[in-house]
Amino acid sequence: MGKGTQAQKLVAEFGFAHISTGDLLRGAIAAGSPLGLEAKGYMDAGQLVPDELVLSLLKERLASDDVKNGFILDGYPRNTAQAVTLDGVLAEMGKNLDAALLVAVDPSIIVDRLSRRRACKACGFTGNDTMEVCPRCGGEMYQRDDDKPATIQNRLDTYAAKTAPLIDYFKGQDKLVEVDGQAAADDVYVQVKEVLGL
Ligand SMILES: [Zn+2]
């Protein structure tokens, strides 16, 4: 099971703050804060939100009260440049990362799972290739271009190219810990607590 599930379990048991940059961005945009409005401008123009803006939101969030019991950064940093900048920001705040958790999944299993995915043409329901018609509305099920094996492999290659240096970065800091993401969610969680020393 994925990293989001594991993060939620840690939050529930240990009271850590769960920080996802996607949530931070959506929250700032919904609140109409200056940073949120700026982010919305980039997104409306179909552009990526710049790293500095995301980092400003992150700084604000890390200064909140509920972070004092510890925090989990979910899905960030995504590349080495972000990791280096983040280390600097945390050092300025007198904080640091204890560990970087890698929930490892065999790429061929991801390809297999995603390539079985089917979507309903009528209502968008997402199911799998065992469904001949949509269980929700009876509509026709089809395979989205995004879920075709070649596209999936392409996305995985891009991901691996970006994350491999990041993994090395945290290994170099002696902070990388790894669990087998293919086990059942509860078993992964047992491993997570073990590698994090919780
Ligand atoms: Zn449907």
Residues whose N, C-alpha, C, O or C-beta is under 5 A from the ligand:
A	BS01	ZN	C120 A122 C123 G124 F125 C134 R136 C137 G138 G139
